[in-house]
């Protein structure tokens, strides 16, 4: 009896699985073609290590991010690791921190007056940053961003 119920229910379950998992439209944004994009981030001429660099499209449809290394260089990622960014105009934000773990998973106590950013805080906010860059199709997109 159990075998008959299982064999009768299997095709129905399979049908629900196929309907639920296939063919429907995806609710996420459509992926756009990307071009390799990288750069170097400096503040007053010195490399800024361990900073987050975000390119936000002026139309708000896409953004890409990168993390600077010890020399201040970064590569942008939009959909996958270092895949670049779609061509267009972008507002750029930068956030850098100096907080280091005292041991794995443990942050130091916050100093009086709070933690200080090694770069001006205006660059961390999309409404106050004044950096706007254009990523071009079919071109080498290498940017030097020197914060003042």
N, C-alpha and C positions, 0 to 999 in steps of 0.2 A: 504494500500500500504506500509506504513512504517513498519507494522508488518511483511509483507512478506520479505522485505529487511533485517530486523533485524533477522528473523528466518533463512534466507538463509546465512547471513553473520556470524552468530554465530558459525556454525561448522567450517568454514574456519578460523575464528579468534582463535578458540580453538585449531585447528591443528597447527597454527603458534606458539601459546603459548607453546604447548607441545614439539614441535620440538626445540624451542629456549631454553627451560628450562631443558630438560632432556637428559640423555643418553650420552652426550658429555664428552670428557675427560677434567679433570680439569687442568688448566695450572700451579697450584701451586705445590710445591714439595710434594712428598709422605711423609706422617707422619711415623716416625720411633717409635718403642716401647721405652718408657722412663723408667728410674729407679729413685726413690726418691733420691734427692741430696740436701744436706744442708751444712751449715758451719758457721764459725765465722770469722769475719774480724777484725784484730787488726793492729795497727801501733805502733811499739816500745812497744808492750805488752799491749796497751790500746785499748779497743773496739772502733770501728769507726762507729758511728751511721749515719743513713740517707745517706748511700753510695750506689751507683749503682754498682752491681757486674755482669759482663757479661762473659759467657763462650762461645767462638767462636771456632767451630770445626776446626782443622788444615786443613781439606779438604774443609772448607768453606761452607759445605752443611747445617749446622744447628747452631743455637745459642740459648742460654737460658739466662735469666736474673733474678736477685733478688734484693731486696732492704733490707739493713740492718736495724734492729730495734735499740733501745737504747742500747742493750747489744752487738751489732755488729753481731747478728745472721741473717742468710738469708736462704731462701728456693728457689730453682730454678724453673722457669716456662719456658716451651718451647712452647707448643700449648695451654695451659690453665693454670689457676691459680695453682701454686705450684705442677704441674704434674711431675716435674723432668726433666731429660735430657737423650737422647739416650747414650748408652755406647760409649766411644771413647776418643781420646786425644784432649784437649782443651787449647787454649791460653786464659788467664784470664786478663780482664781489670777491673779497679776500678776507679770510679770517685766520688769524694765527694765534696760537696760544703758547704759553711758556710753562704750563703746568706739566710736571713729570711725576710719574708714580714713584713713591718712596720705596715701594716694594710692589710686586705684581698685584694689581687690583686695589692698591691703597694710594689715595691722593694725599698730598700734604694739607695741613690746615690752611684755610684762606688767610692771607696776611691782612693786616689792618689796611683799609682802603681798597681791598679786593685785589684780584689778580690783574696785572697790567698786560695789555696787548703790545707786542713789539712793533706793530704798525698802527697808524691812526685808525680809530674805530669807525670813521665815516665810510671806509671801504668795505666794511662788513654788512652794510645795509643797502639793499637795492634802491631805496629812495634817496640816499645821500651820496652814494658813489658817483663819481663823475667819469668813470671809465666806460667808454663805449667803443667796441671794436667790430670790425667787419671781417667775417670769415668768407673767403672767396672760393668758388668752385674752380677746379682744374688748376689751382695754384698751390704753392707751398705756403702753408699758414704757420708762420713762426712769429711769435710776439715777444717783445721785451716790454714788460710792465714794470716801470720804475715809479714806485709810490713816493709821494712828496710829503 
